[in-house]
């Protein structure tokens, strides 16, 4: 067929026969695949739009915390810095970090310690009850100094806590614990990431349930009912000139199509004044003009640079609070790495990729603190869940998404336009993708024996306590009283994180309760990561650092560095004793290639008897 001979037009999307269709559960574009440029842009834009709903709320929250809620120029700067850093962190993570398709967005985990820090009498806003001005004055000229002093305190503690994360990643401490992690640890951790975020989706959906329902129903229809429909679209190539190409648009672009339709419906309801025009109304943020002041107030160009708000400061209480949020973010990120690998149909990330990913997140969070973002960057579960819907896991797509976010941060007007997406539209998308993340975690249980009472009990305790304990902490914020405020804050943040509670309990019980490797799922789980000799599988090549891995493999001592691709972690060290007999057998078989042949043995026996 002539259409299929054009390499440009058949880049995995011009599906015309049943044999050409992807198998159930597979991806159209794997981690190493590179879609055409125009598709890369569309897929990247789809991922960028998806992360904005959660990310862009952080600058508005922080501006209120630093007593600058009435300063539109401050919000505009924080908005640009946030988008710029999220884009830069995404590019660095996908290229040099864990190297999976993961978008790095602003971390809401750090809001809690910021709130605790800013509620101290030292940093209370002058207009708040009991608030005192930090410099002893109350003139309007000192307002800029006031919020900048608060921002510097946030920046310094964030940098120090993120430096701790870099050290944990580079030393391989977290990668070391992978030897104790199996499916019964990963399943509750990933599942609780999606389940614990239902409140976030609920807040967006509550703005207008009708529009939110329309959005997630559109995604369900596109991905479940229309995914196999090939839409004829005009196309052009140098070989065939103008022609028509059949494209699975509903399978690959369901998010961006659903957002476009939902956005259009909100626009029609806005111009007809069907939606209320009162900012105090619940449905106000379903209007497309609810944030027009952001577009008008943000500058055309803004270039973030280090120490933009002055030299950062630190404090013991602030550092401990930020450290608690950092530890919680590390646990969540490890679960996200495994979820991204699972949903992308890649092998589980080896220890060196985990270590490098955590170190890169810490490094990018340090940069966020230097340029004044006021928050760390972390992996976004919603974008990982979108891979299961779009079937696009290409690393290049996520690099393009990062580039779009960087450009949106530098050219402020572009990023401001993306903030106009109505809240219920974002909520409808998040409803589906958070559910997808939860199901990815549950699918990890396929490696275990789910008829085992042991496994069912461990899973039940992990998930129910992972949901109950954070709720109890939220309802009783002062319940933990150890006598040390810093320790109380750390425990409150950790126990208030569902994936930490569930993952820790699952890991603890799985390692102390007796069970065979087959029953626990450890055997099948390890087979996906290591070969029979304890070495990383060749399919793990997408975790290698580009261009330099082949040279690093020639330097033997680099295998002891936790972030190097030649580092296999404890899995390789633990298998050393088992490899020696196999190595001896291999050496014998190489000298006697027919040693396993029965006829060879019979002929040797006959020859020996004749000699006797």
N, C-alpha and C positions, 0 to 999 in steps of 0.2 A: 504494500500500500504506500503510495507516494508520500502521504502526509507523515508517515513514520520514519522517513529517511532523512528528514531535516533535523539535525541535532539541536538547533536553536529552539525549534517549535515543539519539541517532544521532551522537554526537560521535566519529565515525570508528571506533567500535568495534562498533557494532551491524551487523555484516556479514551479509547474508542472501543475496546473489547473487554470482555469479562476477565480475560487473563491479565490485562494490563492494570486492572484495579488493584489497590493495595489489599493485602489480606486483612482479615478482621483483627483489629487491635494494633496493626502496624502503622508506621508513620509514612507520610508522603515524602518528607524530607528528614533524614536522620541527622545526627549531630554533625557529621562530617560533610554532609551534602551542602551544595551552594546553589540556591535557586537563581533564576535570572534576575538582573538588576531591578527591573520594575516590580517583580514579585517580592524581592527582598525589601523594597521600600514599603510596599503595602503591608506585608507581614510585620515589619518592624514598627510601622505606624500603629498597627493593631495592638501590639504589645505595649507601646508607649502610652496609648490612650487608656489602656486597661489599668495601668499603675497610677495614673494621675489622681484618680478619685481618693485614694488613701494618702498619697504623698502630699498633695497640695493642702490638705487640712492641717498639716503640721506647722507651716509658717504662720497661719492664722492663730493657732493655739499658742505658739511661742511668743508671738508679738503681744498677746495679752499677758503672758507670764512676766515679760520684762517691762511691763507698764508702757507699752507703745501701741496699744490697740487703736488709738485715734490717729496714729501716724501712718498715713497711706504710703508714704515713700519708704518707710521701714518695712512694711509688709511686702512692697514690691521688690525691695532688695532681697529679703529673705526668700521670696518666691523664686527669683532668678537663681539665687545661690543653690537652693534646694534642687531645682531641675538640673542645673549644671553638674552638681556633685553626683546626683543619681545616675546621670548619663555617663559621667567619667568612671564611676565605680562599676557600672555594668560592663563597659568596654574592658576595663582592667580585669574584672573577674572572669569574663568569658574568654579572654585571650591568655592570661597568665595565671589565673586563680584555679578554680576547680574545673574550668573549661567546659562546663555544661551550659545549656540555654537557661540562664537565670537572670532575671532583672533585679537590680539592686535599688531599693526604694528607701524612703525615710522610715526609721524605726519608731513605732509608737510605744515600744517598750521603755524608751528613755523619757517619755512624758511624765511617768510617775515620779522618778527621782527629781526631775526638774520642778515639778509641783511641790514636792517636799522641801526642796532647797529654797524655792522662792517664797514659801510661806513662813520662813524664819523672819523674825522681827527686823533683822538687819536688811532684808531685801524686800520687805512688804512695800507695796505701792503707796505713795503719799496720800492718795485719796481713799485708801482702804481703811477699815476700822483698825485702829492701833498702828497704822502704817507710819513709818518715819522716813523722811528723805535721807538718802544715803550720804549726801554731802552737807546736810544740815541746813539747806536752803530750800526755798519753794518757789523760786522765780521761774518764769517761763523759759528763760535762756538756758537753764540747767537741765531741761527735760532730755535733751540729747545725751548729756553726760550720764544721766540716771539710767537710761535703758542700756547704754553701752557698758556701764559698769556691771550690770546684771548679765549681759551677754558674755562679757569676758570671763565671768565666773563659770558660766555654763561651758564655754569653750575650753577653759583650762582643765576642768575635771573630765570632760569628754576626751580630750587628748590623752590624759594620763590613763584613763580606763581602757581606751583603745590600744594604747601601747602595751598594756597587759595582755590583750587579746593577740597582738602580734607575737609576743613572747610565747604564749601558749601554742600558737600555730607553728612557729619556727622550731620550737623544741620538741614537737611531736607528742606533747602530753595528751592531747585529745585523740590523736591517731593511735596512741598506745591502748586506749580503752576500747578500740574497735574489736579487739580480740574477745571482749566480753559481750559484744553486741550481736544479737541475732534477730530473726524475724519477730520474736515476741517482744523485743525492745522497739524495733522500727515500726511495727504495726500500730501500737497505741500512740507513739510519738507523732507520726504523720497524721493519723486519723484525728487526733485531738487538735492538730493545727487547724484543720478545716472546721471541726465542730466548735472549737472555742472562738472562732471568728464569726459565728452566726450573728452575734450582736452587732458587729460592724455592718454586715449586710442589712440587718434589720433597721438600723438607724437610717440608712439610705432609702430603704423601701418604704419606711413610714412616711416619708415626705409625700408620696403619692402612690398608693398600692396599685392603682389601675395602670399607670405607665410602667411601673416596675414589673407587673405581671405580663404586660405586653412584651417587654424586652426579653425576659427569660423564656417566655413561650416561643418567641421568634427563634431564639437559639436552639431550643429543643426541636422545633420543626425543621430547622436547617440541618442540624447534625443527625437527627434520627430518621427523618422522612425524605429529605431532599438531597442528602449527601451524595447520592449516586447519579444525580442528574447532571449531565454535561451541557452547560449553557454555551451556545454558539456566540462567539465574540469576534469582532474584527481584529485582525492582527497584521503585522508587517515583518518581513524578513528580507535580507538582501537576495536570498536565493529564490523565494517564491513571491516576493513583492507583497501586494495587498491580497489577503486571503482571510478565510474564516477558520478560527480554531475553537475546538470544543474544550471548555475549561470547567473543572469542578468547583465553581465559585462558592457554592453553599457549604462545601466541606472545608475549604481552606480559609475563607474569610467570613465566618459566621459572626464573629464579634464585631468587626467593623461595619458589617451590613446592619446588624441589630442596633448598634449605636446610632447609625445614620438614620434609620427609620424612627427610632425612639426620639432622637433629637428633632427630626422634622415634625413629629406629632406634637412635641412640646412647643415648637415654634408656632405652629398653627393655633394651639390653645393659648399662647401668649398674645399674639396679635389680635385675637378675638376677645381678649380679656376674660376668657373662661377660667383661667387660673387666677387666684387672688393676687392683688398687687400690694398687699400689706406685708412688710418684712416680718411682722410678728406672727403671720399665719403659717400653719404647718406646711402647706403646699407651696409656699412662696418660692422655694428653691427648685421647684419643678419648672419655673419660668426660665427661658433662655436669656433674659436680660437681668437676672438676679445679681450677676457679678460683673456687669458692664463697667463698674467703677474700677475694677482691677485692670481692665484693658486700657482705660483712659489714664490711669495713674502710673502704670509701669513704664519705664523708659524704653526707647527703641533698642539701645545697646547698653549692656552692663557686663563688665569683665571682673569676676571675683578674683581677689588676690589675698595672700596671707596677711593676717593682722589688720584686716580692713577696719575693725572696730577697736583696735588697740592691742596691747600685750595681754594675753590671757592670764588669769589668776587661778589659784587652786585652794582647796580646803579639804580637811580630812573627811568631814561629813559628806561633802559633795562628791568626793572621789569614791567613797564606799557605796553611796547610792548609785552612782554611774557604773561601778564595778558589778553590782548586783544585776543591773539591766544588761550589762555586757555578757555575764555568764548565762543569763536567760536567752539572750540573742544567739549565743554560741550553740546552745542545745537546739534551738529552733532551726538554725542554719544547717546543722548536721542532718536533721530530719529532712530538710528541704533538699539537700544534696542527694540523698537516697531516693526521695520522691521524684526529683527531676530525672535521675538515671532510670528509674522504673518506668515512668510515664513516657520517656524518650526511647525506651527499649534498648538502653545501653547497659553495659555491665555495671554492677555496683561500684561506686568510686573507691579506689584503693586508698590506703592510709596517706600516701604522699599527696594525693589530690585533696583529701580532707584537710590535711595540715596547711596546704598552700591556699586553699579557699578561705579558711579561717584567718590566716595571716593577711591575706589580701583584703578581707573585710575590715580587719583592724587597721590596716594601712589607709584604706579609703576613709575610714571614720576619723583617723587623725587628720587627714586632709580636710574633711568636713569641719573639724574643729578649728583648723587654722584659718579657713576662709570665712568662718562665721555662720555656718549653716545652723548650728545649735542642736543638731541631732546626728546620730550615727546612721550609717546605711546598712541595710541587711537584705537578705534574699526575700523575695515576695512570693508567697505561696499562691496568690491569685494568678500570677503569670505562669507558674508551673502548671496549675490546673488547666489553664487555657491551652497548653500543649495537647492535652488529652482531647480537647474539643476540635482544635484546628488541624491536628496531626502534623504540625510543623515544629520540629525540634532543632532546626539548623542553627549552629553557633553563629553563622554570619548574620542571620536575621536578628538575633539579639544584640549583636554588635551594631547593626544599623539602628535598632531601637535606642541604644545608648547614644549614638551619634545624633539622633533626632532630639533626644532630651538635652544634650549639650547645646545644640543650636537653639533650642527653645529657651535655654537659660541665658545664652549670650544675646540673642535677639528677643528681647522681652515680649514684644507684641505677639509673636508666634505662640509662645507658651501661654500667654494670657488668653488667647482665643480658645485653647484647649481646656482652660478652666471653666468655660461656659457650658460644658456638657452638664445637663441637668442631673441632680443627685439621684432621682429614681431610676434613671437610665443606667447609671453606674451600679446602683443597687441590684437591678435585675441581672446584670452580668455577673456580679460577685456572688449572687445566690447560686448560680450554676457552677462557677469555678471553685468555690469553697467546698461544695458538695463533691466535686471531682477530686479534690485533694484528699478528702476523707476516704473516698472509695479506693484511691491509690494505696493508702495505708492499709486498708482492709485486704486488698488483693495480695499484699505481702504474705498473708497467712497461707497462701497456697503451698508454701514450702514446708509447712508444719503438718503434723497429724492432728486435724481438728476433731477427730473422734476421741482424742485423749482428754480425760477429765482434768488432768494436770494443766494442759494448755488452755482449756476453756476457763478454768478457775483463775489462772494468772492473767489472762486477757480481761476477764470480767472485773477483777479487782483493779487492774491498771486503768481501765477506761472509766469506771464509775467514780473512783477516787480522783482521777484526773479532771473530772467534771465537778465533783462536789467540793473538793478542798479550795480551789480558786474562788468558787461562789461564796464559801464560808468566809474566806479572807476578805472578799469585797464587802460582805455584809457586816463584818466585825474587824474593821481596820486596826483597832487598838487591842485586839485579843492577845497578840504575842508581846509579852513583857519579860525580857531577859535581864533587864537592868542596864543594858547598853543600847543606846538609840541607834548606833550604826549597825549592830548585829540585828536589831529588830527590823531595820529597813531592808537589809539583805534578805532575811527570811521572808518578809512580806512580799518582796518582788519575786523571789524564787517560788514560794508556795502559791503565789497568785498567778503563776504561769502554768497553764494546763499541760502543755507538752512536756515540761520538765517533770511535773509530778507523775504523770502517767508513764513517761519513758523511764524515769528512775525506778519506780516500783516494778515495772515490767522487767527491767534489766536485773534488779536485785533478786526478784523471785525466780527468774529464769536461771540464774547462776547458782542459787543455793538449793533449789528443789531438785532432787534427783530426776534424771531423764536421759534417755539415749540421744545421740546426735541426730538420728533419724527422726525421733519423736519431736525434738526441739526444732527441727528444720535446719540445723546448723550445717549438716552435710550438703544438702542441695544448695543452701545459701552460699557456702564456700566454693562450691563447684562453679558458680557464676563468676567468681572473682579470681580464683587461682586454678592452675592446672594441676596435674598429678604430682608434679615436682615441687609444688609450693610457690611457683613463680607466677607473676601476674600474667593473665591471658593476653594473647596478641590482640584481641579485640579491645583491650584497654588502651590502645594507641591514642584514642582521642583525649586521654588525660595527659599526654606528653606535652612538654613545653615546646612550642614551635621553634624550628631551626636549630636549636642547640642540644636537643635530647640525644641525637646520634653522637655528638662529641662527648656528652656527659657520660654515656655508657662506656666509653673507653677509659674513664678514670675510675678505678675500683673504689677508691676511698670515698667517692661521692655517694656510694650506696648507704653510708651511715648518716647522711644529712636528711632529716625528715621531710624536707620539701622537694627533694630531687626525685625525678621520675624513676630512678634506679632503686629507690628506697621502697622495700616491700613490707616494712613494719614488722610486728611480732609474728605475723603469719609465716614469713620466710624463716625467721630465727627458730620458731617452734618446730618447723618441719625439717630442721637440719639432721636430727637423729634418724628420721625416717627415710631420708634421701640416700643415706650411705648404702644400705643393702641394694636399693634400686640402681645406684650408680655402679656397684660391683656387677650386678646382673647385666647392666647395659654394656659394660666393658667386655664381659665374657661373650655376649651375643655378637658384639662387633667382631671379635676374633673368630667366632664360630657361627657364621650367619645361618647355618642349617641346624643349629642345635635344637630348635623347637620342632623340627620335622621328625615325625615318628619313624619314617623310613630310614632317616639318617641314623637314629639310635639303633634300629634293628640291624642295619648293615654293619655298624661298628661292633655290635655284640657278636654277630656271625664271624667277623674277621678275628675277634679276640678268641673265640672258641676254637677256630681253625688253628690259630697259633698255639693254643694249649694242646 
